[in-house]
Amino acid sequence: MTGVTIDYGPFPATALVSSSANELTSERRRRLTHRALPALGGLAAVALVAGALVGSTAGTAGEDTARNFAEAWERGDFRAMHDLLSDSSKAGRPLPRFRRAYRRAAATATLVSLEAGDPTGQRDGQIVVPVTLQTRVFGALRGELLLPVHDERVEWEPRLVFPELRRGEELTRRSVPPERAALLALGGRPLAEGPADARTSPVPGVAGSIAGRVEPEDTAGERAALYTRGFSRDWPVGQSGLEEAFEQRVAGRPGGELLAGRRVLARALPRPAKPVRTTIDTGLQEAAVTALAGRLGGVAALDPRTGEIRALAGIAFSGPQPPGSTFKLVTTTAALEAGAVKTTTEFPVQTAATIDGVELENAGGESCGGSFRISFAHSCNSVFAPLGVKLGAKRLVDAAERYGWNSKPSVPGELPSTLPPADEIRTPLEVGSTAIGQGKVLATPLVMASVAQTIAEGGVRKVPTLMAGERTRSVRVTSRRVARTIESLMIDVVAYGTGVAAALPDVKVAGKTGTAELEDTRGPNADQTDDTSNTDAWFTAYAPVGRPKIAVAVMLVRAGAGGATAAPAARVVLDAAL
């Protein structure tokens, strides 16, 4: 038989995969398994002798029952195990209680998988089944299960939840946590260090904006999952920021003792993790915090060449909002790919576009249009909403998903940027609203910074990462030709369009503003408005054009127009990087 990973309930079994089991050399595994359960090695030897002495019973109905019970245990099929119990055992231990008993034992032992061998005979009237267990904390353990089988049914007892338990003994664990590893900035300065319940940093101001909290889990399910990792249920863990993102890397492997009553079945020393070097640049992180200036919002900054995250402030990856006109970068990508526009394509100069009888206005009802280049620079809804309808939902959604929408987050703790599938964006008004970053489109500053990074790198998206030195995944989003065209349009935004507040002396900046309506997605969605309480302000950019060193996105909640508030904030980070 071969061991399998077992689903032991609400906590994911995959989270229990034993690093010790994977990393042990065969020699160390041999020492551990023989040393961990000194009584078990002797019992195993006895079992071999017993097997030889009672060989005449091999293949009996009782052994078939024991074999079926053990195989069901391997699969985690508790119903099949329960079906093999005697009627009195079933009555005394209904299936829900039976299942909980095995799951508690598995969590206590940090069980990953088990492999049950063929029955080796009988001892004291019970079928002997050898069992090998892989555990997260205690490595590989071997023991025997003595199954009382009568009339082809198992007379179940609580001791059967784990090998080597004796009648009346309970399986418990004493947990010994390791020292929590330090989190380091790109240059090696600690952003967080010290024990889990007393983390500190020599740069408290910067660290406080990014390191995050370390606290006990809130819910019973989260505490149960922590217990299966080998920690006590009330042990502090990362709840936000880098502490949450790197929880599995900095927590280390706990040690302790596995107990059967007062008997020690296995011991393991705690194993601290190595310090984790992140991609965070303390100078840029400080600039991002300064740019946010205590306002509700988020700032994300990336290295365009690698996708490494240099700064995250506020709700940069945890508070998706409508991206407004910054989403027009996606719409433009789809339009250029489809051949629907050229930069010289002319559009009517008008104050609004009417779709399904609803007017989608330009900023303040201004007249807007002309060439596509000018329309992009001034973020004309009257151009982009009808263009979106012409393209259709399928092209818009396809382009957005290539840029990272609806993708599995690349950073632990990140909330995904989303938009509905194409078949759920049904009406022309819904399609037009989507094209201007309204409707049901949601984005984080991190994904908008990634859009800018993609264009800066000629259409190749570097999936964002917080781990320094990690090889990032590259995704071809669009052609180099399309990316270069969009870059030229973004240069105009900062040169003479809605993003002039982000301009830097002697540095060419490419950017795009956005102002997202909150209460009424059918109203204005451009980059200048007098109602600052009804709009989120956005800006995404990179610089210097041609040799990009930084990509940044800023989102400020209910802060007015993107060009007026978000662009100047982004300028602070761009300036610090260059």
N, C-alpha and C positions, 0 to 999 in steps of 0.2 A: 504494500500500500504506500501511497505517497501522501505527505502532509499537504494541507491546503490552508489558505488564509480563511479565517472564519469570521462571519458577521455575528458579533456578540451583542447586537442591540443598537441603541440610539447613537453610540459613539462609533465613528468610522474605523473599521478594522485596519484599513490602510495606514491610519495615523499611528498604529502600533508596530509597524514593521521594524524589527529589531536591528538597530545599528550594530549591536554587539554580535548578533548572529551573523550578520553580513561581513563584519570586519575581522572576526576571530580567525586566526590561523588554525589549521587542523590540530596542531599540537596544543595551542592554547585552549581550544575547544575541548580537547580530550582532558586536559588538566582541570578545566572549569567543571565539566560535567561529572568527573569523578570526585572532585574536591567539594563541589557544591552540595551534593547529597551523599554524604559518606555512607549512610545506611542503605542507600539505593543500590550502590554497586554490589554490596554483599547480597542483597535480596535478588538482584539479577542473576548472580552466580547460582544461588539456591534454585532459582527458577529453571535454570538449564538442567540441573540435576533432577528437579521435580518433573520436568518435561520428559526426561528419559525414563523415569520410573513409572509415569502414568501414561506412557505412549499409547497404551491400549485404549485409552478413552478418547484419543484424537478423532475428530470428525463426528462426535456425538451431537445429539440435538441441542444439548446445553451449550456446547462450544459454538454451534452455529448461531444460537441466540446471542452469546457474548460477542461473537464476531460482528454480527449485524448491529448490535448496540454500539460497539466501538467505531464501526465504519460510519454510522449516523453521526456520532460525536465528531469525527473528523470533518464531516461536511457541515457541522453546525445545524443539523436537522433535528431540532429538539422534539418536534412532533413525532418523528419516526422513533426516536429514543423512548418517548413517553408511551407510544403504542406497544412497546415491548415489555412494559411493566406489568406486574400482576395486578389483579383487580383491586386488592387491598392497597397496594402502593399508589395506584392511580387515584383512589378515593382520598388517600391521605395527602397526596401531593398533586393537585390539579395542574394542568399544563402551564398556566401563567406563573404559578409559584415555582414549578419545576424549572422553567426557562430562566426565571430570575435568579435562582440558586446557581445555575451554571454561569450566567453572565457575571454575577458578583465574584465568583471564584476566578473567572478569566480576567476580570479587571484587577483583582488583587494581585494575581500572579503576573500581570502585564502580558498576558498570553497573546501571541501572534498566530500561531498555528500548532497543530499537534498531529502526530502520526502514531497510530495504534498498530502494533504488530499482531500476528496471528496468535490465538490462545496457545499457551505452552503447557497446559495441563491443569491440574487441580491442586489446591492446598486448603486444608481445613474445610473441604467440601465446597470450595469456591473456585470459579474459573479464573486462572491467572492470565491477564492481558498486559503485555509490556507496552509502555507508552513513552514516546519522546516528545517533549514540548519545547517549542521555541518561544522565548520570552524577550520582551524588550529590555528589561533591566537585568535579569539573572542569566541571560544567555540560553544555552541548550541544557535542558534538564531531562533526566531519564528516571523512570520509576515503574511501578506496577499497580495495576488496578485489580482488586480481588472482587469479582462479581458473583454475588449469590444468585444462582439460577435454579429454579425449581419448576418442573413441568413446562419447560421452554419459556419461562417468564422470569424477568429480573425482579427480585425482592429488593426494591430500592431503599437505600439509606442515604442520609445527608453526606456521609463521608465519600460517596462516589463522585462528588463534583470535582475531585482532584486526586491524582495518584498519591499513595502513601498516607493518606489521612486515616486515622484510626477512629473507631466509634467514640463519639462524644467530643472529638477535636474540631475546632473551627479554624479555617484558613484565614490568617491575618497577615498584615505587613507593617513593618516599621520603615518609614521612608526617611532617607537622608539626602537632602537636596545638595547639589553642587553650587559652587560660587558662580553667580551669573557673569557671563563674559562681558567685556567692555564693547561699546559701540564707538567706532572711531570715524572721524571725518576723513576726507580725502587725503589731507596732509598728515594724518596720524594723531591729531588732537582728540582726546576723549570727549565724545558728546554725552556719554553716560557710562558710569563705571561704579563698582562697588556691589554689595549684596542686593538681592532683589527687593528687600524691604527698606533700603536706604541708598538709593541711587544718587550720585552727585556728578558734577562736571566742572572743569576749570573755566568753561565758557558758559555760565548759566543762562545768560540772556539769549544767546543763539541756540543753545541746547534746548532751552525751554520751549522754543518754537517748533522743534522738529523731533526731539527724542521721544516724547510721549510719556504716558503714565504706566506704572507697574502696580497693579492692584489685584486682589482676589477676584475670581469670577463671580458674576451676579446670579446666574441661573443654576438650577440643580443639574441640568443637562451639561452645561459647561464644566461644572465641578466634577461631574462623573467622567467626562472626557479627560480632564486633567489627571484624575486618579488613575485612569488606564495608562497614562504616560509614566506613571511611577511616582508622581508627586502626591503630597497630601492635598485634600480637596480645597483647603483654604490658602494654598500657596500663591503668592503674588505672581501674576503673569502680565505680559505686555497688553495694554488695552487700547493704545493709540500710537500714532507716529511710528518711529523706527523700532521702538520696543515691540510693537505689535507686528510690524512687517518682518522682523527677524526673530520672533519668539522661538521658533524651532532651532535656530542657529545659536542663540545666546544662552538659552536655558540650560544646556548641557544635559547629561544623562544622570538621573538620580541613582542613588544606591540604596542600601538598606538590608533588611532581613525578611525572608519569607518564612512564616511560622505556621506550624500545625500545633495548635494549643500553645504549649511552652517550648516545643521542639523547634529547632532551627532547621528548616529544609534547605535553604540556600542563602548565600550572602553575596553582596556585590558592593564594591566601593563606588562612591559618586565620581563621575568623570566630568570635570569642567570643560566647557567649550573654549575654543580659541577666540581671541578678539576678532570682531567682525569689522572690516574696513569698508565703509560705505562710500558712495559717490558724492556725498554732500560737501560742497565747498563752503567753508564757514563765512568767507567774505561775501559770497553771493547770497547765502542764507540770511545774513544780516541785512543785505540790501533788500531782499524780498520782504522781510519783516518791516523795514523802514518804508517801503513802497506801500505796504498794506495799511500802515499807519493806524492800527487799531480798528479798522473798519471790517465789517463782516464781508468776507470774500475769500479769494484764494489766489496765490501766485505760484506758478510752476516754471522752472527754468531747466533746460536740457542742453547738453553738448550735442550739437547737430550731427557731428561726425560719428558719434558712438551711441547716442540715445541714453547716455548716462545722465541721471537726474542730479542736477547741481543744487537745486533749492526747491523746497516745498513749504509754503506758508499758508496758514489759515485752512480753508476747506479746499485745498488745491486738488485733492483726489477723492474727497469724501462727500461732496455736495453738488451733484449734477444739477444744472440749471439750463433753461433754454439759451442756446448760444447766440441767438439773434443773427446779425449780418456776418459774423465771423464764419457761419456755415456756408456763406456764399463762395468760400474757397472750394467747398465740396461740389456745390452746384456748378461752378465754373469748370471744375475738372470734368464733370459729366458732360457739360455742354461742348467743351473743346474736343473731347474724345469722340462725341457723336457727330462732330462737324456741324453742330447747330449754330455756332457763332464763330466769327473771327474778331480780332480786336478792332477791326474797322467797320464791323456790322453796325448799321444805323438803326436806332430805335426812336419812337415818337417821344417828343418832349411833352410830358404831362405831369399832373399832380398826383395821380393815383391810377391804379389798375383795377378794373371791376371784374371780379370772378364770382360766378354764381350769384350775381346781384349784390355782392359785398365789395366795398371799396377798400383796397389795401393802399394806404396813402404813403407818400414820401414824407420826409421829415418836415413837420410844420406845414404840410400841404404845399411844399415848394415844387416848382416845375423842375423835372429831372429827366434826362435822357441824352440823346445824341449818340455818339459812337459807343461801342461796348466798353472801350477803354475808359472813356469819361464816365460812363454809367457805373463802372466798377469803382472808380476813384471816389465817386460821390454816393455810392451805395444805394442806387435807385431801386426801391421796391417795385416801382411801376414797370421796371424792366425785368427784374429777376423772378417775380411771382409768375407772370405769364410764361417766361422762359422755362420755369419748372414744370408748368402744365404741359408745355410742348415736349419736354424731355420725358415726362412720365415718372411715376413712382419707382418703377423697377430700376431705371438708370440711377436715380438719386440714391436709393437704398444701397445699390451695388457699390457705388463710389464711396458712400459713407462707411460701409463695412470694410472696405479695403483700407480706409484710413484708421480703423480701430473701433468703430461703433459696433455694438452688440458682440464684442469680443470678450473672452475671458480676461479679467484684469491681470496685468503683468506684475502688479505690486500688491502684496498681501495687505488687506484693509481697504484697497481701492474699490470704489463703487463704479460699476460700468457706465459708460456713456451709451445711450440707447436711442433708437427710433423704431417705430413699428415696422413689421414686414410690409412689403409692397402691396400685398392683397388687402391690407387693412388701412391703407391710405387711399380711400375710394373716390372721393369727390374731387373735382378740379380745385375747389377752395382748399381742401386738405393738402393737395399736392403743392399748390402755390404757397401755402403757409409753411410747409416743410422746406421748400426751396429757399426761404428767407430765415430759416432757423427758428421757426415758431411751431405751431401745432403741438405735436407730441415729441419733438426732438429735445433730447437732454444731453448735456456735455459737461465735462469737468475741465478746469484749466489745464490739467495734465494732458488730456487728449487733444485740446486745442494747441498746446505747445508742440505736441507730436505732429499735428498737421503742418505747422510751420517748419518743423524739422524735416519733414518729408519733402516739402517743396525746396528747402535749402539744399537737400542732398539729391537733387535731380529726380525726385519721384520715388526714392527708396526710403521706406519707413524703417527706422531702427527701433525695435520694440523697447520701450523705456525700462530701465533697470536701476536699482538702488545698490547693487553689489559691485564694488570696484573690481575691475579686472575680469568680470564675467563677460564671456563672449555673447554679444547680443544677437538676437535673431533679426534678419533683414527681410523685408517684404517689399516687392516691387508693386507700388500702388498705381503709378501712372508712368507714362513715357517721359524721358528727359525733355523732349520737345514741349510737351504740355506743361511740365513743371517750370521750364524756363519762361514760357509765355505768362504763366501765373505770377512768377517772380517779377516780371516787368510791370504787371498790373499792380502788384503790392508796393513796388517802388513809387509808383505814381500816387498811391494812397497817402504815403508819408511826405512826398514832395509837394503836392498841391491839393490833396483830397481831404478826407475826414480825419486822417491821422497825423496831421502836421505837428501836433504836440509831442510826438515821439521822435522828432528829428534830432540828430546829433551832429555837431560841427565836424566836418571832414570825414564823416562816416556815412556810408550809404545804408539805409535801413529799409527793409521790406516789411510791410505790415498790413493788417486789416482790422478795422473797427467793427464793433457790434453793439447794438442797443436792443435788448430783448424786452418786449412788452410782457407783463406778468398777468394782469387781470383780464386783458382783452387781446387775445392773440390775433384778432382780425384788424386791430388798429395799427397805428404807425409802428414801424420797426426799422427806423433808420437811425442815424447817428447824431441827431440833434433834437432835443425835445425839452419843453419847459416843465414837464411833469416828472421830476426826478424820483418821486416815490413809487412810480409805477414801472420803472425800468431797471434792469441789470445792465451795468456797463462792462463791455468786453474789449480786449485788444490782444492780438497775437502778432508776433513779429520775430525776425531774426536779423543778425548783423555780424560782421559787415558782409554785404552782398559780394559774392565771388569767393570769399574765404571765410565762411560763417563760423563763428566761435560760440555763439549763444542763440538759443531759441527760447522765447518766453511767452507766457500767456497770463493775462490778468483778468479776473472777474470780480466786480464789486457789486454786492447785492443792493438793489434800490438806491443806486448812486448816480442816476442820470444817464447821460450820453457817453458812449464808449470813447469818442474822440476827446471829450472834455475832461473825463476823470480817469479812465483806465489807461489811455495812451500815455499821459504824463507819469503814471505809476510804473508802467513798463519801461519808460525811459530811464528811471532810476536804476533798474536792474541791468539794462543794456549798458548804461554808462559804467556801472561797477565792473561788468565783465570785460569791457574793452579798455 
